[in-house]
Each structure stands twice: as structure tokens, then as C-alpha cells.
Amino acid sequence: MQTSELGGLYNQVLWAAFILSAVFGAIAQRTHFCTMGAVSDIVNMGDWTRMRQWALAVAVAMLGFAALAATGQIDPSKTLYASNRLLWLSALVGGLMFGFGMVLASGCGSKTLVRVGGGSLKSLIVLLVMGVAAFATLKGVTAVLRVATVDQFAINFVAGSAVSTWAASLFGIEKRVAGLLSAGLLGGALAIWALRGRDFLRADNLLAGLGIGAAIVGMWWVSGHLGYLAEHPDTLQEAFLATNSGRIEALSFVAPVAYTVDWLMFFSDKTKLLTLGIASVGGVIAGSAIVAVLTKTFRWEGFGGTEDVANHLVGAVLMGVGGVAAMGCTVGQGLSGISTLSAMSFIAVAAIIAGAVAALRYQTWRL
């Protein structure tokens, strides 16, 4: 590829990411898809419907990722979640912080963006505070603390820390085959469990599970295939266009919010480039806003009082710090990460759910 053609491809990646994210936001607004809401429904009402939505989305993302990898569309070893180093304590502590924080802040990173699109001013405040806290944990004061503490505890694996890699080594089979088999077993089990739920086979539930999962798969293809350059014309090295990490990325809503705040603050600095993650933040808000306006559910929303403000501010900080430490949120680790069968993602998601349950119990005690 010539340097003159690079700009066009870069824009294609950004527009594709924006459109897929807008679809994500529109579906989440229409169906009330929310991981925190799913946990809350179970704890407070014993209702598993939204958890089945989430399980179906995970299954679709998992099966789609495995299919892309098996057909050579993407290289699973080049994703953001592929690592030989399992940061188990970072995933555990960060996940607990994020899970507790998302309950205090009335939603995870993706739900916060969806609520902003629906007119929630308090979610806008949460978004900005979470972004600042996340950026500090990426490059600032809490980043130093993170690197000096939880990041020091890790388990190193020669072949990698994905479940499919372990299966390949254990049974002596090729990695792509192991990936397909592992995804087929885990994803298939999740899909069957979700679809067998009582009264689950309704349009909104299917739209949430299938649509959200498909959006994750689409982002893997955009980042890992459409934006892939075997040899960048300027550096002569392999590159994945428009990614902050320089690796294959899918949807995630903590670090990208931090990069969005940074990009807006230093917009005139030409070294601050628009990336896939930033485009996805704008896309979710736009998609949510369109559906909210069309369905006449757009409503301005403010804080209910001083305690409400305090809870949301504390929750936003916990989500920003915890989300970066755990390398993702309920979407970044819960959908994108788990679709790669990353062991760190399973630990992070379990910790996020545990943190959310603890926060819900705390709120009940407060009442």
C-alpha cells in the first residue's frame, strides 16, 4: 500500500468502528442490555432474563471470533488480550473495584454512554470523571501505584494464557482447531442455556444477544482485518490502523473514554490522532440518542441529592481505576476479552460480578 492510500483506509476503519458502535448503542438503548442490570435483576428479583441476553451475546462473540481466527481473517495471537503473562491480581482487584463502582454509578462504562445518549446529565459527569481516573491509571499517579502493586503479581505461560492454547497443549492439537472446539463447547453451552430460558424467545431478547454479539465480532474484523497492514509504508512494519494499543482491539469503554477526553482536551495537537476506541465512544452515544429520540424516551436527568452525587463520583473513580487495572469493563473483558477465551478475562468478569453483588448488598444495607 502507498502512503497516499493510507488516509482513505484509516478513515474506513474509523467509520466502520463508529457505525458498529452506533448499532451497539442503539440496541442497548432499545433492549435495556446491561450487565450491571442483569446482576441487579438476579440479586433483587431473581430474574435471569438480562443475564441470558448477556450469555447469548458472549456466545455469539465467542463463536464469531473463533470463526474469524479459523478462516485466517484475524490472528488471535495479535489481540490486546493475548499475552503470556497472566496478571491475575490486577484482574481480581480491578474487577472488584469496577463491579462495585458500576453499581454506585448506576451502570458500567457502556451503560453510562447509552444513558448519556438518552439525556442523563449525571451519566455525563460519571463519564468525564471515569475518563480522568482511567487516564491517571494509564499514565498518571495511579498508574505508578498500579505498576508497583497489583501488576507485580503474575503467572507466566510459555504458550499463552488463553483457554484454547491450554487445550491445544493438553490434547496435542493445532491452535486453530483448539480454538474452534473450545469456543464451540463454551459458546454453544451458553447459547443453549440462554435460549432455553422461560419466555426468553422474544424479539428484544434475541436482538440484544445476537445484535450485541455480532457488533463485537464486527469490531474484531474491522480492527484485525480491514485495518491490518502487513507492512506499513512509513515504518515497514506490521500495523493495525487506528488502535491505541497497536494490537487488534474490539469494543471496550474505559481506556477509550480516557483517550477521548485526552483527544478533546488536546485537539489542536496533531500528534493526538482519532482512534477506533474514540470513534466507538462517539458511536455508542450517537446510536443511543437516535433511538431515544425516535422512541420518545429521551429525558434530561440530573442528580437526586448530595448522596446521589457522592455515590456517582466514587463509582466513576472506581470504574476508571478498576477498569484500567483489569484491562477492561463488562464489555471490554466481559464480551471482547472472553470471546478470545483469555484466562484473565474470566477472572476479571468473575471479580466484576462479585463486586457488583457486594455493592448491591451494601445498597440494601444502606436502605
Buried (B, 14 or more C-beta within 10 A) or exposed (E): EEEEEBEEBBEBBBEBBBBBBBBBBBBBBBBBBBBBBBBBBBBEEEBBBBBBBBBBBBBBBBBBBBBBBBEEBBBBBBBBBBBEEBBBBBBBBBBBBBBBBBBBBBBBBBBBBBBBBBBBEBBBBBBBBBBBBBBBBBEBEBBEBBEEEBBEEBEEBEEBBBBBBBBBBEEEBEBBBBBBBBBBEBBEEBBEBBBEBEEBEEEBBBBBBBBBBBBBBBBBBBBBBBBBBEEBEEEEEEBBBBBBBEBBBBBBBBBBBBBBBBBEEEEEEEEBEBBBBBBBBBBBBBBBBBBBEEEEEBEEBEBEEEEBBEBBBBBBBBBBBBBBBBBBBBBBBBBBBBBBBBBBBBBBBBBBBBBBBBBBEEBEEEE
